[in-house]
Amino acid sequence: MSDVKSKIREVLAARGGLPGGIESLSDQSDLYAAGLSSFASVQIMLALEEAFDLEFPDSLLNRKTFQSVDAIAAAVQGILSGAQAAE
């Protein structure tokens, strides 16, 4: 999971537009409280889809999914596990 979180942090650093940067935040930190905008969350979703070669289902397109690095990692892991099970 640490590789997943590292990649998520790279995407957040590149696309998140967080005023204080992702480096100062823990995996549990509220990204919206840290300055993540709705527009940036869409950019992050698209970048994550490309980085992990997956597609977020409509059921995960909500604020809770992108609330923290942990939440994003759980969503990505769940999608990847489901994709692998479907293959």
PDB file of N, CA, C and O in Angstrom:
ATOM      1  N   MET A   1       0.829  -1.198   0.000  1.00  0.00           N
ATOM      2  CA  MET A   1       0.000   0.000   0.000  1.00  0.00           C
ATOM      3  C   MET A   1       0.868   1.254   0.000  1.00  0.00           C
ATOM      4  O   MET A   1       0.432   2.298  -0.485  1.00  0.00           O
ATOM      5  N   SER A   2       2.086   1.174   0.534  1.00  0.00           N
ATOM      6  CA  SER A   2       2.937   2.368   0.582  1.00  0.00           C
ATOM      7  C   SER A   2       3.293   2.863  -0.820  1.00  0.00           C
ATOM      8  O   SER A   2       3.430   4.068  -1.029  1.00  0.00           O
ATOM      9  N   ASP A   3       3.446   1.949  -1.783  1.00  0.00           N
ATOM     10  CA  ASP A   3       3.699   2.371  -3.164  1.00  0.00           C
ATOM     11  C   ASP A   3       2.501   3.136  -3.717  1.00  0.00           C
ATOM     12  O   ASP A   3       2.658   4.128  -4.428  1.00  0.00           O
ATOM     13  N   VAL A   4       1.308   2.665  -3.383  1.00  0.00           N
ATOM     14  CA  VAL A   4       0.087   3.332  -3.821  1.00  0.00           C
ATOM     15  C   VAL A   4       0.041   4.739  -3.220  1.00  0.00           C
ATOM     16  O   VAL A   4      -0.221   5.711  -3.929  1.00  0.00           O
ATOM     17  N   LYS A   5       0.291   4.842  -1.936  1.00  0.00           N
ATOM     18  CA  LYS A   5       0.255   6.153  -1.274  1.00  0.00           C
ATOM     19  C   LYS A   5       1.341   7.078  -1.818  1.00  0.00           C
ATOM     20  O   LYS A   5       1.114   8.280  -1.948  1.00  0.00           O
ATOM     21  N   SER A   6       2.503   6.542  -2.134  1.00  0.00           N
ATOM     22  CA  SER A   6       3.574   7.368  -2.713  1.00  0.00           C
ATOM     23  C   SER A   6       3.143   7.950  -4.046  1.00  0.00           C
ATOM     24  O   SER A   6       3.363   9.129  -4.321  1.00  0.00           O
ATOM     25  N   LYS A   7       2.525   7.115  -4.874  1.00  0.00           N
ATOM     26  CA  LYS A   7       2.066   7.584  -6.179  1.00  0.00           C
ATOM     27  C   LYS A   7       0.943   8.608  -6.009  1.00  0.00           C
ATOM     28  O   LYS A   7       0.891   9.597  -6.739  1.00  0.00           O
ATOM     29  N   ILE A   8       0.049   8.375  -5.053  1.00  0.00           N
ATOM     30  CA  ILE A   8      -1.035   9.326  -4.784  1.00  0.00           C
ATOM     31  C   ILE A   8      -0.440  10.666  -4.356  1.00  0.00           C
ATOM     32  O   ILE A   8      -0.888  11.719  -4.808  1.00  0.00           O
ATOM     33  N   ARG A   9       0.558  10.624  -3.491  1.00  0.00           N
ATOM     34  CA  ARG A   9       1.206  11.858  -3.032  1.00  0.00           C
ATOM     35  C   ARG A   9       1.880  12.589  -4.197  1.00  0.00           C
ATOM     36  O   ARG A   9       1.858  13.819  -4.246  1.00  0.00           O
ATOM     37  N   GLU A  10       2.475  11.850  -5.131  1.00  0.00           N
ATOM     38  CA  GLU A  10       3.078  12.469  -6.318  1.00  0.00           C
ATOM     39  C   GLU A  10       2.011  13.204  -7.138  1.00  0.00           C
ATOM     40  O   GLU A  10       2.223  14.331  -7.587  1.00  0.00           O
ATOM     41  N   VAL A  11       0.869  12.549  -7.324  1.00  0.00           N
ATOM     42  CA  VAL A  11      -0.225  13.164  -8.081  1.00  0.00           C
ATOM     43  C   VAL A  11      -0.739  14.401  -7.347  1.00  0.00           C
ATOM     44  O   VAL A  11      -0.978  15.439  -7.965  1.00  0.00           O
ATOM     45  N   LEU A  12      -0.907  14.292  -6.035  1.00  0.00           N
ATOM     46  CA  LEU A  12      -1.380  15.442  -5.257  1.00  0.00           C
ATOM     47  C   LEU A  12      -0.389  16.600  -5.324  1.00  0.00           C
ATOM     48  O   LEU A  12      -0.792  17.759  -5.415  1.00  0.00           O
ATOM     49  N   ALA A  13       0.900  16.292  -5.281  1.00  0.00           N
ATOM     50  CA  ALA A  13       1.918  17.341  -5.366  1.00  0.00           C
ATOM     51  C   ALA A  13       1.855  18.045  -6.715  1.00  0.00           C
ATOM     52  O   ALA A  13       2.006  19.265  -6.795  1.00  0.00           O
ATOM     53  N   ALA A  14       1.631  17.267  -7.780  1.00  0.00           N
ATOM     54  CA  ALA A  14       1.616  17.830  -9.134  1.00  0.00           C
ATOM     55  C   ALA A  14       0.309  18.538  -9.472  1.00  0.00           C
ATOM     56  O   ALA A  14       0.317  19.550 -10.173  1.00  0.00           O
ATOM     57  N   ARG A  15      -0.816  18.016  -8.981  1.00  0.00           N
ATOM     58  CA  ARG A  15      -2.122  18.510  -9.425  1.00  0.00           C
ATOM     59  C   ARG A  15      -3.009  19.080  -8.330  1.00  0.00           C
ATOM     60  O   ARG A  15      -4.039  19.684  -8.629  1.00  0.00           O
ATOM     61  N   GLY A  16      -2.633  18.901  -7.067  1.00  0.00           N
ATOM     62  CA  GLY A  16      -3.521  19.281  -5.968  1.00  0.00           C
ATOM     63  C   GLY A  16      -3.646  20.761  -5.709  1.00  0.00           C
ATOM     64  O   GLY A  16      -4.671  21.223  -5.207  1.00  0.00           O
ATOM     65  N   GLY A  17      -2.602  21.521  -6.051  1.00  0.00           N
ATOM     66  CA  GLY A  17      -2.646  22.954  -5.798  1.00  0.00           C
ATOM     67  C   GLY A  17      -2.803  23.301  -4.324  1.00  0.00           C
ATOM     68  O   GLY A  17      -3.384  24.331  -3.983  1.00  0.00           O
ATOM     69  N   LEU A  18      -2.286  22.442  -3.453  1.00  0.00           N
ATOM     70  CA  LEU A  18      -2.414  22.676  -2.017  1.00  0.00           C
ATOM     71  C   LEU A  18      -1.453  23.776  -1.579  1.00  0.00           C
ATOM     72  O   LEU A  18      -0.254  23.682  -1.840  1.00  0.00           O
ATOM     73  N   PRO A  19      -1.957  24.814  -0.919  1.00  0.00           N
ATOM     74  CA  PRO A  19      -1.114  25.954  -0.536  1.00  0.00           C
ATOM     75  C   PRO A  19       0.119  25.564   0.278  1.00  0.00           C
ATOM     76  O   PRO A  19       1.201  26.104   0.047  1.00  0.00           O
ATOM     77  N   GLY A  20      -0.026  24.645   1.216  1.00  0.00           N
ATOM     78  CA  GLY A  20       1.107  24.242   2.045  1.00  0.00           C
ATOM     79  C   GLY A  20       1.866  23.059   1.488  1.00  0.00           C
ATOM     80  O   GLY A  20       2.874  22.641   2.059  1.00  0.00           O
ATOM     81  N   GLY A  21       1.394  22.512   0.374  1.00  0.00           N
ATOM     82  CA  GLY A  21       2.026  21.333  -0.204  1.00  0.00           C
ATOM     83  C   GLY A  21       1.593  20.064   0.514  1.00  0.00           C
ATOM     84  O   GLY A  21       1.125  20.112   1.652  1.00  0.00           O
ATOM     85  N   ILE A  22       1.749  18.954  -0.143  1.00  0.00           N
ATOM     86  CA  ILE A  22       1.338  17.661   0.403  1.00  0.00           C
ATOM     87  C   ILE A  22       2.347  17.147   1.433  1.00  0.00           C
ATOM     88  O   ILE A  22       1.996  16.340   2.294  1.00  0.00           O
ATOM     89  N   GLU A  23       3.585  17.605   1.348  1.00  0.00           N
ATOM     90  CA  GLU A  23       4.646  17.091   2.209  1.00  0.00           C
ATOM     91  C   GLU A  23       4.351  17.294   3.692  1.00  0.00           C
ATOM     92  O   GLU A  23       4.741  16.475   4.523  1.00  0.00           O
ATOM     93  N   SER A  24       3.668  18.376   4.019  1.00  0.00           N
ATOM     94  CA  SER A  24       3.406  18.695   5.427  1.00  0.00           C
ATOM     95  C   SER A  24       2.166  18.002   5.982  1.00  0.00           C
ATOM     96  O   SER A  24       1.845  18.161   7.160  1.00  0.00           O
ATOM     97  N   LEU A  25       1.468  17.238   5.151  1.00  0.00           N
ATOM     98  CA  LEU A  25       0.220  16.600   5.573  1.00  0.00           C
ATOM     99  C   LEU A  25       0.410  15.112   5.829  1.00  0.00           C
ATOM    100  O   LEU A  25       1.195  14.449   5.151  1.00  0.00           O
ATOM    101  N   SER A  26      -0.319  14.594   6.816  1.00  0.00           N
ATOM    102  CA  SER A  26      -0.294  13.158   7.091  1.00  0.00           C
ATOM    103  C   SER A  26      -1.259  12.460   6.139  1.00  0.00           C
ATOM    104  O   SER A  26      -2.021  13.112   5.424  1.00  0.00           O
ATOM    105  N   ASP A  27      -1.222  11.147   6.138  1.00  0.00           N
ATOM    106  CA  ASP A  27      -2.132  10.377   5.281  1.00  0.00           C
ATOM    107  C   ASP A  27      -3.586  10.550   5.696  1.00  0.00           C
ATOM    108  O   ASP A  27      -4.493  10.320   4.896  1.00  0.00           O
ATOM    109  N   GLN A  28      -3.815  10.956   6.947  1.00  0.00           N
ATOM    110  CA  GLN A  28      -5.177  11.125   7.451  1.00  0.00           C
ATOM    111  C   GLN A  28      -5.673  12.573   7.338  1.00  0.00           C
ATOM    112  O   GLN A  28      -6.854  12.831   7.572  1.00  0.00           O
ATOM    113  N   SER A  29      -4.807  13.510   6.989  1.00  0.00           N
ATOM    114  CA  SER A  29      -5.183  14.925   6.925  1.00  0.00           C
ATOM    115  C   SER A  29      -6.311  15.162   5.932  1.00  0.00           C
ATOM    116  O   SER A  29      -6.359  14.547   4.867  1.00  0.00           O
ATOM    117  N   ASP A  30      -7.225  16.072   6.299  1.00  0.00           N
ATOM    118  CA  ASP A  30      -8.341  16.451   5.437  1.00  0.00           C
ATOM    119  C   ASP A  30      -7.803  17.340   4.318  1.00  0.00           C
ATOM    120  O   ASP A  30      -7.401  18.479   4.558  1.00  0.00           O
ATOM    121  N   LEU A  31      -7.800  16.821   3.115  1.00  0.00           N
ATOM    122  CA  LEU A  31      -7.245  17.554   1.973  1.00  0.00           C
ATOM    123  C   LEU A  31      -8.069  18.794   1.634  1.00  0.00           C
ATOM    124  O   LEU A  31      -7.522  19.799   1.181  1.00  0.00           O
ATOM    125  N   TYR A  32      -9.380  18.725   1.851  1.00  0.00           N
ATOM    126  CA  TYR A  32     -10.219  19.891   1.570  1.00  0.00           C
ATOM    127  C   TYR A  32      -9.927  21.003   2.569  1.00  0.00           C
ATOM    128  O   TYR A  32      -9.886  22.176   2.196  1.00  0.00           O
ATOM    129  N   ALA A  33      -9.725  20.647   3.834  1.00  0.00           N
ATOM    130  CA  ALA A  33      -9.369  21.637   4.853  1.00  0.00           C
ATOM    131  C   ALA A  33      -8.000  22.249   4.543  1.00  0.00           C
ATOM    132  O   ALA A  33      -7.728  23.395   4.899  1.00  0.00           O
ATOM    133  N   ALA A  34      -7.143  21.468   3.874  1.00  0.00           N
ATOM    134  CA  ALA A  34      -5.800  21.939   3.519  1.00  0.00           C
ATOM    135  C   ALA A  34      -5.805  22.802   2.255  1.00  0.00           C
ATOM    136  O   ALA A  34      -4.769  23.342   1.870  1.00  0.00           O
ATOM    137  N   GLY A  35      -6.976  22.933   1.605  1.00  0.00           N
ATOM    138  CA  GLY A  35      -7.063  23.816   0.444  1.00  0.00           C
ATOM    139  C   GLY A  35      -7.396  23.156  -0.872  1.00  0.00           C
ATOM    140  O   GLY A  35      -7.384  23.822  -1.907  1.00  0.00           O
ATOM    141  N   LEU A  36      -7.695  21.857  -0.870  1.00  0.00           N
ATOM    142  CA  LEU A  36      -8.055  21.171  -2.114  1.00  0.00           C
ATOM    143  C   LEU A  36      -9.399  21.688  -2.606  1.00  0.00           C
ATOM    144  O   LEU A  36     -10.376  21.695  -1.858  1.00  0.00           O
ATOM    145  N   SER A  37      -9.450  22.117  -3.855  1.00  0.00           N
ATOM    146  CA  SER A  37     -10.697  22.610  -4.441  1.00  0.00           C
ATOM    147  C   SER A  37     -11.418  21.481  -5.177  1.00  0.00           C
ATOM    148  O   SER A  37     -10.832  20.439  -5.470  1.00  0.00           O
ATOM    149  N   SER A  38     -12.679  21.706  -5.464  1.00  0.00           N
ATOM    150  CA  SER A  38     -13.451  20.720  -6.232  1.00  0.00           C
ATOM    151  C   SER A  38     -12.840  20.522  -7.614  1.00  0.00           C
ATOM    152  O   SER A  38     -12.764  19.398  -8.111  1.00  0.00           O
ATOM    153  N   PHE A  39     -12.408  21.613  -8.230  1.00  0.00           N
ATOM    154  CA  PHE A  39     -11.773  21.519  -9.542  1.00  0.00           C
ATOM    155  C   PHE A  39     -10.506  20.668  -9.457  1.00  0.00           C
ATOM    156  O   PHE A  39     -10.280  19.802 -10.303  1.00  0.00           O
ATOM    157  N   ALA A  40      -9.683  20.913  -8.440  1.00  0.00           N
ATOM    158  CA  ALA A  40      -8.441  20.144  -8.281  1.00  0.00           C
ATOM    159  C   ALA A  40      -8.744  18.671  -8.021  1.00  0.00           C
ATOM    160  O   ALA A  40      -7.996  17.801  -8.469  1.00  0.00           O
ATOM    161  N   SER A  41      -9.825  18.378  -7.308  1.00  0.00           N
ATOM    162  CA  SER A  41     -10.150  16.973  -7.041  1.00  0.00           C
ATOM    163  C   SER A  41     -10.483  16.235  -8.335  1.00  0.00           C
ATOM    164  O   SER A  41     -10.177  15.051  -8.473  1.00  0.00           O
ATOM    165  N   VAL A  42     -11.110  16.932  -9.279  1.00  0.00           N
ATOM    166  CA  VAL A  42     -11.396  16.325 -10.591  1.00  0.00           C
ATOM    167  C   VAL A  42     -10.083  16.088 -11.341  1.00  0.00           C
ATOM    168  O   VAL A  42      -9.899  15.036 -11.952  1.00  0.00           O
ATOM    169  N   GLN A  43      -9.184  17.051 -11.295  1.00  0.00           N
ATOM    170  CA  GLN A  43      -7.879  16.892 -11.945  1.00  0.00           C
ATOM    171  C   GLN A  43      -7.103  15.724 -11.331  1.00  0.00           C
ATOM    172  O   GLN A  43      -6.443  14.961 -12.037  1.00  0.00           O
ATOM    173  N   ILE A  44      -7.193  15.599 -10.016  1.00  0.00           N
ATOM    174  CA  ILE A  44      -6.521  14.500  -9.313  1.00  0.00           C
ATOM    175  C   ILE A  44      -7.131  13.166  -9.723  1.00  0.00           C
ATOM    176  O   ILE A  44      -6.410  12.203  -9.985  1.00  0.00           O
ATOM    177  N   MET A  45      -8.456  13.108  -9.779  1.00  0.00           N
ATOM    178  CA  MET A  45      -9.116  11.870 -10.190  1.00  0.00           C
ATOM    179  C   MET A  45      -8.638  11.433 -11.569  1.00  0.00           C
ATOM    180  O   MET A  45      -8.307  10.265 -11.775  1.00  0.00           O
ATOM    181  N   LEU A  46      -8.604  12.372 -12.516  1.00  0.00           N
ATOM    182  CA  LEU A  46      -8.164  12.036 -13.873  1.00  0.00           C
ATOM    183  C   LEU A  46      -6.702  11.580 -13.888  1.00  0.00           C
ATOM    184  O   LEU A  46      -6.350  10.632 -14.589  1.00  0.00           O
ATOM    185  N   ALA A  47      -5.861  12.256 -13.117  1.00  0.00           N
ATOM    186  CA  ALA A  47      -4.443  11.872 -13.059  1.00  0.00           C
ATOM    187  C   ALA A  47      -4.267  10.508 -12.400  1.00  0.00           C
ATOM    188  O   ALA A  47      -3.407   9.728 -12.809  1.00  0.00           O
ATOM    189  N   LEU A  48      -5.073  10.216 -11.386  1.00  0.00           N
ATOM    190  CA  LEU A  48      -4.995   8.904 -10.730  1.00  0.00           C
ATOM    191  C   LEU A  48      -5.459   7.798 -11.666  1.00  0.00           C
ATOM    192  O   LEU A  48      -4.882   6.710 -11.685  1.00  0.00           O
ATOM    193  N   GLU A  49      -6.501   8.077 -12.440  1.00  0.00           N
ATOM    194  CA  GLU A  49      -6.966   7.081 -13.409  1.00  0.00           C
ATOM    195  C   GLU A  49      -5.853   6.737 -14.394  1.00  0.00           C
ATOM    196  O   GLU A  49      -5.665   5.574 -14.750  1.00  0.00           O
ATOM    197  N   GLU A  50      -5.132   7.739 -14.822  1.00  0.00           N
ATOM    198  CA  GLU A  50      -4.019   7.509 -15.747  1.00  0.00           C
ATOM    199  C   GLU A  50      -2.856   6.799 -15.049  1.00  0.00           C
ATOM    200  O   GLU A  50      -2.286   5.853 -15.592  1.00  0.00           O
ATOM    201  N   ALA A  51      -2.510   7.260 -13.849  1.00  0.00           N
ATOM    202  CA  ALA A  51      -1.359   6.704 -13.136  1.00  0.00           C
ATOM    203  C   ALA A  51      -1.552   5.237 -12.767  1.00  0.00           C
ATOM    204  O   ALA A  51      -0.604   4.454 -12.811  1.00  0.00           O
ATOM    205  N   PHE A  52      -2.779   4.863 -12.402  1.00  0.00           N
ATOM    206  CA  PHE A  52      -3.046   3.494 -11.960  1.00  0.00           C
ATOM    207  C   PHE A  52      -3.760   2.657 -13.011  1.00  0.00           C
ATOM    208  O   PHE A  52      -4.062   1.488 -12.771  1.00  0.00           O
ATOM    209  N   ASP A  53      -4.034   3.245 -14.178  1.00  0.00           N
ATOM    210  CA  ASP A  53      -4.735   2.559 -15.259  1.00  0.00           C
ATOM    211  C   ASP A  53      -6.044   1.948 -14.757  1.00  0.00           C
ATOM    212  O   ASP A  53      -6.266   0.741 -14.849  1.00  0.00           O
ATOM    213  N   LEU A  54      -6.897   2.816 -14.226  1.00  0.00           N
ATOM    214  CA  LEU A  54      -8.188   2.390 -13.699  1.00  0.00           C
ATOM    215  C   LEU A  54      -9.218   3.465 -13.966  1.00  0.00           C
ATOM    216  O   LEU A  54      -8.886   4.549 -14.446  1.00  0.00           O
ATOM    217  N   GLU A  55     -10.473   3.165 -13.653  1.00  0.00           N
ATOM    218  CA  GLU A  55     -11.546   4.146 -13.792  1.00  0.00           C
ATOM    219  C   GLU A  55     -12.351   4.170 -12.507  1.00  0.00           C
ATOM    220  O   GLU A  55     -12.811   3.133 -12.029  1.00  0.00           O
ATOM    221  N   PHE A  56     -12.517   5.360 -11.953  1.00  0.00           N
ATOM    222  CA  PHE A  56     -13.333   5.495 -10.748  1.00  0.00           C
ATOM    223  C   PHE A  56     -14.800   5.303 -11.118  1.00  0.00           C
ATOM    224  O   PHE A  56     -15.301   5.986 -12.011  1.00  0.00           O
ATOM    225  N   PRO A  57     -15.497   4.388 -10.448  1.00  0.00           N
ATOM    226  CA  PRO A  57     -16.933   4.238 -10.717  1.00  0.00           C
ATOM    227  C   PRO A  57     -17.703   5.440 -10.171  1.00  0.00           C
ATOM    228  O   PRO A  57     -17.226   6.128  -9.268  1.00  0.00           O
ATOM    229  N   ASP A  58     -18.883   5.689 -10.714  1.00  0.00           N
ATOM    230  CA  ASP A  58     -19.692   6.826 -10.280  1.00  0.00           C
ATOM    231  C   ASP A  58     -19.917   6.825  -8.771  1.00  0.00           C
ATOM    232  O   ASP A  58     -19.987   7.886  -8.151  1.00  0.00           O
ATOM    233  N   SER A  59     -20.028   5.641  -8.184  1.00  0.00           N
ATOM    234  CA  SER A  59     -20.302   5.538  -6.747  1.00  0.00           C
ATOM    235  C   SER A  59     -19.171   6.115  -5.888  1.00  0.00           C
ATOM    236  O   SER A  59     -19.381   6.425  -4.715  1.00  0.00           O
ATOM    237  N   LEU A  60     -17.974   6.260  -6.469  1.00  0.00           N
ATOM    238  CA  LEU A  60     -16.840   6.800  -5.720  1.00  0.00           C
ATOM    239  C   LEU A  60     -16.530   8.257  -6.069  1.00  0.00           C
ATOM    240  O   LEU A  60     -15.577   8.836  -5.550  1.00  0.00           O
ATOM    241  N   LEU A  61     -17.324   8.830  -6.932  1.00  0.00           N
ATOM    242  CA  LEU A  61     -17.078  10.219  -7.326  1.00  0.00           C
ATOM    243  C   LEU A  61     -17.770  11.157  -6.333  1.00  0.00           C
ATOM    244  O   LEU A  61     -18.799  11.765  -6.627  1.00  0.00           O
ATOM    245  N   ASN A  62     -17.166  11.246  -5.150  1.00  0.00           N
ATOM    246  CA  ASN A  62     -17.717  12.103  -4.110  1.00  0.00           C
ATOM    247  C   ASN A  62     -16.591  12.655  -3.248  1.00  0.00           C
ATOM    248  O   ASN A  62     -15.445  12.212  -3.332  1.00  0.00           O
ATOM    249  N   ARG A  63     -16.933  13.611  -2.438  1.00  0.00           N
ATOM    250  CA  ARG A  63     -15.957  14.304  -1.598  1.00  0.00           C
ATOM    251  C   ARG A  63     -15.250  13.350  -0.633  1.00  0.00           C
ATOM    252  O   ARG A  63     -14.052  13.486  -0.387  1.00  0.00           O
ATOM    253  N   LYS A  64     -15.986  12.396  -0.097  1.00  0.00           N
ATOM    254  CA  LYS A  64     -15.426  11.455   0.886  1.00  0.00           C
ATOM    255  C   LYS A  64     -14.267  10.646   0.292  1.00  0.00           C
ATOM    256  O   LYS A  64     -13.286  10.376   0.985  1.00  0.00           O
ATOM    257  N   THR A  65     -14.371  10.260  -0.968  1.00  0.00           N
ATOM    258  CA  THR A  65     -13.331   9.459  -1.622  1.00  0.00           C
ATOM    259  C   THR A  65     -12.004  10.203  -1.687  1.00  0.00           C
ATOM    260  O   THR A  65     -10.942   9.589  -1.596  1.00  0.00           O
ATOM    261  N   PHE A  66     -12.060  11.521  -1.843  1.00  0.00           N
ATOM    262  CA  PHE A  66     -10.848  12.332  -2.014  1.00  0.00           C
ATOM    263  C   PHE A  66     -10.522  13.171  -0.777  1.00  0.00           C
ATOM    264  O   PHE A  66      -9.796  14.160  -0.862  1.00  0.00           O
ATOM    265  N   GLN A  67     -11.064  12.767   0.366  1.00  0.00           N
ATOM    266  CA  GLN A  67     -10.909  13.505   1.622  1.00  0.00           C
ATOM    267  C   GLN A  67      -9.477  13.476   2.158  1.00  0.00           C
ATOM    268  O   GLN A  67      -9.004  14.455   2.736  1.00  0.00           O
ATOM    269  N   SER A  68      -8.792  12.343   1.961  1.00  0.00           N
ATOM    270  CA  SER A  68      -7.438  12.185   2.507  1.00  0.00           C
ATOM    271  C   SER A  68      -6.654  11.198   1.646  1.00  0.00           C
ATOM    272  O   SER A  68      -7.216  10.510   0.794  1.00  0.00           O
ATOM    273  N   VAL A  69      -5.363  11.143   1.884  1.00  0.00           N
ATOM    274  CA  VAL A  69      -4.530  10.168   1.166  1.00  0.00           C
ATOM    275  C   VAL A  69      -5.016   8.756   1.501  1.00  0.00           C
ATOM    276  O   VAL A  69      -5.092   7.905   0.615  1.00  0.00           O
ATOM    277  N   ASP A  70      -5.343   8.504   2.763  1.00  0.00           N
ATOM    278  CA  ASP A  70      -5.849   7.183   3.153  1.00  0.00           C
ATOM    279  C   ASP A  70      -7.132   6.830   2.417  1.00  0.00           C
ATOM    280  O   ASP A  70      -7.289   5.700   1.954  1.00  0.00           O
ATOM    281  N   ALA A  71      -8.053   7.786   2.304  1.00  0.00           N
ATOM    282  CA  ALA A  71      -9.327   7.538   1.619  1.00  0.00           C
ATOM    283  C   ALA A  71      -9.102   7.244   0.135  1.00  0.00           C
ATOM    284  O   ALA A  71      -9.711   6.332  -0.424  1.00  0.00           O
ATOM    285  N   ILE A  72      -8.232   8.017  -0.489  1.00  0.00           N
ATOM    286  CA  ILE A  72      -7.927   7.789  -1.908  1.00  0.00           C
ATOM    287  C   ILE A  72      -7.275   6.421  -2.089  1.00  0.00           C
ATOM    288  O   ILE A  72      -7.623   5.678  -3.006  1.00  0.00           O
ATOM    289  N   ALA A  73      -6.329   6.093  -1.211  1.00  0.00           N
ATOM    290  CA  ALA A  73      -5.634   4.801  -1.306  1.00  0.00           C
ATOM    291  C   ALA A  73      -6.616   3.642  -1.147  1.00  0.00           C
ATOM    292  O   ALA A  73      -6.514   2.646  -1.864  1.00  0.00           O
ATOM    293  N   ALA A  74      -7.561   3.759  -0.222  1.00  0.00           N
ATOM    294  CA  ALA A  74      -8.558   2.704  -0.024  1.00  0.00           C
ATOM    295  C   ALA A  74      -9.411   2.538  -1.274  1.00  0.00           C
ATOM    296  O   ALA A  74      -9.717   1.415  -1.675  1.00  0.00           O
ATOM    297  N   ALA A  75      -9.796   3.653  -1.891  1.00  0.00           N
ATOM    298  CA  ALA A  75     -10.601   3.594  -3.115  1.00  0.00           C
ATOM    299  C   ALA A  75      -9.813   2.955  -4.249  1.00  0.00           C
ATOM    300  O   ALA A  75     -10.329   2.086  -4.952  1.00  0.00           O
ATOM    301  N   VAL A  76      -8.566   3.380  -4.430  1.00  0.00           N
ATOM    302  CA  VAL A  76      -7.720   2.826  -5.497  1.00  0.00           C
ATOM    303  C   VAL A  76      -7.510   1.332  -5.278  1.00  0.00           C
ATOM    304  O   VAL A  76      -7.639   0.543  -6.214  1.00  0.00           O
ATOM    305  N   GLN A  77      -7.191   0.941  -4.052  1.00  0.00           N
ATOM    306  CA  GLN A  77      -6.970  -0.481  -3.748  1.00  0.00           C
ATOM    307  C   GLN A  77      -8.240  -1.286  -4.031  1.00  0.00           C
ATOM    308  O   GLN A  77      -8.179  -2.384  -4.585  1.00  0.00           O
ATOM    309  N   GLY A  78      -9.388  -0.728  -3.644  1.00  0.00           N
ATOM    310  CA  GLY A  78     -10.648  -1.422  -3.886  1.00  0.00           C
ATOM    311  C   GLY A  78     -10.926  -1.607  -5.366  1.00  0.00           C
ATOM    312  O   GLY A  78     -11.370  -2.674  -5.791  1.00  0.00           O
ATOM    313  N   ILE A  79     -10.668  -0.574  -6.150  1.00  0.00           N
ATOM    314  CA  ILE A  79     -10.876  -0.657  -7.597  1.00  0.00           C
ATOM    315  C   ILE A  79      -9.918  -1.666  -8.211  1.00  0.00           C
ATOM    316  O   ILE A  79     -10.325  -2.491  -9.029  1.00  0.00           O
ATOM    317  N   LEU A  80      -8.651  -1.608  -7.824  1.00  0.00           N
ATOM    318  CA  LEU A  80      -7.668  -2.533  -8.356  1.00  0.00           C
ATOM    319  C   LEU A  80      -7.976  -3.968  -7.979  1.00  0.00           C
ATOM    320  O   LEU A  80      -7.814  -4.872  -8.799  1.00  0.00           O
ATOM    321  N   SER A  81      -8.414  -4.189  -6.763  1.00  0.00           N
ATOM    322  CA  SER A  81      -8.764  -5.541  -6.319  1.00  0.00           C
ATOM    323  C   SER A  81      -9.954  -6.075  -7.114  1.00  0.00           C
ATOM    324  O   SER A  81      -9.976  -7.239  -7.514  1.00  0.00           O
ATOM    325  N   GLY A  82     -10.946  -5.203  -7.338  1.00  0.00           N
ATOM    326  CA  GLY A  82     -12.095  -5.593  -8.119  1.00  0.00           C
ATOM    327  C   GLY A  82     -11.741  -5.884  -9.556  1.00  0.00           C
ATOM    328  O   GLY A  82     -12.264  -6.824 -10.155  1.00  0.00           O
ATOM    329  N   ALA A  83     -10.841  -5.067 -10.120  1.00  0.00           N
ATOM    330  CA  ALA A  83     -10.405  -5.245 -11.510  1.00  0.00           C
ATOM    331  C   ALA A  83      -9.639  -6.545 -11.655  1.00  0.00           C
ATOM    332  O   ALA A  83      -9.807  -7.267 -12.638  1.00  0.00           O
ATOM    333  N   GLN A  84      -8.795  -6.844 -10.674  1.00  0.00           N
ATOM    334  CA  GLN A  84      -8.012  -8.078 -10.735  1.00  0.00           C
ATOM    335  C   GLN A  84      -8.919  -9.296 -10.573  1.00  0.00           C
ATOM    336  O   GLN A  84      -8.689 -10.334 -11.194  1.00  0.00           O
ATOM    337  N   ALA A  85      -9.955  -9.164  -9.733  1.00  0.00           N
ATOM    338  CA  ALA A  85     -10.878 -10.271  -9.525  1.00  0.00           C
ATOM    339  C   ALA A  85     -11.714 -10.524 -10.778  1.00  0.00           C
ATOM    340  O   ALA A  85     -12.118 -11.655 -11.044  1.00  0.00           O
ATOM    341  N   ALA A  86     -11.971  -9.454 -11.550  1.00  0.00           N
ATOM    342  CA  ALA A  86     -12.794  -9.573 -12.756  1.00  0.00           C
ATOM    343  C   ALA A  86     -12.021 -10.168 -13.922  1.00  0.00           C
ATOM    344  O   ALA A  86     -12.624 -10.657 -14.878  1.00  0.00           O
ATOM    345  N   GLU A  87     -10.695 -10.133 -13.857  1.00  0.00           N
ATOM    346  CA  GLU A  87      -9.883 -10.625 -14.985  1.00  0.00           C
ATOM    347  C   GLU A  87      -9.868 -12.133 -15.075  1.00  0.00           C
ATOM    348  O   GLU A  87      -9.231 -12.691 -15.968  1.00  0.00           O
TER     349      GLU A  87
END
